[in-house]
Amino acid sequence: MTSPKRPLPLVQRRSGIIDHYRRYLPVTDKTPVITLLEGNTPLIPAKFLPDLLGVQVSVYFKFEGLNPTGSFKDRGMTMAVSKAVEKGAKTILCASTGNTSASAAAYAARAGISCAVLIPQGQIALGKLAQALIHGARVVAIDGNFDKALTLAREICKSHPIALVNSVNPDRIEGQKTAAFEIVDVLGEAPDIHCIPVGNAANITAYWKGYKEYKSEGKSKRLPTMWGFQASGAAPLVRGNIVEDPQTVATAIRIGNPASGPAALVTRDESKGLIDEVTDNEILEAYQLLANREGVFGEPASAASVAGLIKCARKGMLKAGQTIVCTLTGHGLKDPDTATRIQKLPPPVKPEMGAVLKAIGL
């Protein structure tokens, strides 16, 4: 009689981004590493999307929704909070459309310090608000948009001993650049094109920084062209002026005056890329395509990168043989209301086989 096979042990990376990429980050032996083992998110090959694009390309989704709090913000937050604690901070503060608040609250809880969050009243998805609250943050809703909240947060931190952990904090950029490292580590080279949603505009800058650093180290031979996409109702970088009342279903990028806008424009120009806009309808179509055809549930803002890629493909901007990466910034469970609004639950049926078979189309 043979013995049953023992299950293979689970293997996980035993460090977050700071320890894994320490030599590329502004940390020392004195930096307390506040981590939830963020990073190491999957690079998922697209199966359906290349056929839709109508050209033979390889497309990958960098699914940042599988970070600890469900968004890419964790990469920057582990750095920002670690450095804040190193400097003696007892309280951190951020303005947020949602994901930053969830991440800041979680990492503050991990560090044993206080967190306060300023949010625009009625403009934050329920999943993100719930995270900030359960992690113990003091959430303050203001009568105004994200841009006003960020202005107020910056003023508070200038006059009080509180660490600002929005993406204007350079430590955030340092952490977020590690996503580019991971992409090159998996592919063995930088992609030809990198598509990314643009809200406050720091993430596109962070990826570009990471790609440049890896190239300078000889880890890759080329740099990607960076394609950033804003929502049409919140597209100040496309229109060339501040949007006073930004509106879009993609709440994570509902920002009318991006703090990192100038740096994003530099990234666009240096990479010979673009920053364009996509409509809410295009975002929601891509959002459903990702879930229905690729099995990947990202929040609406995540789908802006895919919507933008589809738009560019229809303009004939792709070439056969290219490798393309689309960043999906957050998990779909961050914004369950959007999913249930566009995919209605059908009415109940009688508990009978005939009724059930009819309901499922058999």
Number of C-alpha atoms within 10 A of each C-alpha: 3 4 5 6 6 6 6 6 6 5 6 8 11 8 16 20 26 26 15 16 14 12 10 17 17 13 18 12 6 8 16 16 22 22 23 18 20 25 25 20 17 17 19 15 16 19 14 13 21 17 11 11 17 14 15 14 17 18 24 23 22 23 25 28 27 20 23 19 26 25 28 30 29 32 30 29 31 30 30 28 29 22 23 21 21 15 11 11 16 16 18 26 27 26 29 26 26 27 28 26 32 28 27 33 31 27 26 26 16 14 18 13 16 19 26 23 24 23 27 21 14 12 19 22 21 15 18 24 21 14 22 25 16 11 19 15 24 16 19 13 17 15 11 14 23 28 25 16 22 23 12 15 23 19 11 15 16 11 8 8 13 22 26 24 27 28 24 15 16 15 24 25 26 22 28 29 26 26 24 22 24 21 21 18 14 11 13 12 20 28 24 17 21 26 27 30 32 33 30 24 26 25 27 30 23 26 25 23 20 23 26 21 17 23 18 12 10 10 17 20 12 16 19 22 22 27 25 29 30 30 31 20 21 29 29 22 25 16 12 8 11 15 19 13 15 21 19 21 18 25 22 28 29 30 29 23 23 24 19 18 19 14 15 26 20 13 24 20 14 13 16 12 19 18 22 20 25 24 18 20 13 19 25 22 16 24 26 20 19 21 14 11 12 16 12 20 22 27 28 30 33 31 32 35 30 30 28 28 29 22 17 15 17 13 9 12 10 20 12 10 11 14 20 22 27 28 26 29 30 27 26 25 18 27 24 14 14 18 18 10 9 10 10 8 8 7 6 9 11 8 8 8 9 11 14 14 10 10 13 7 7 8
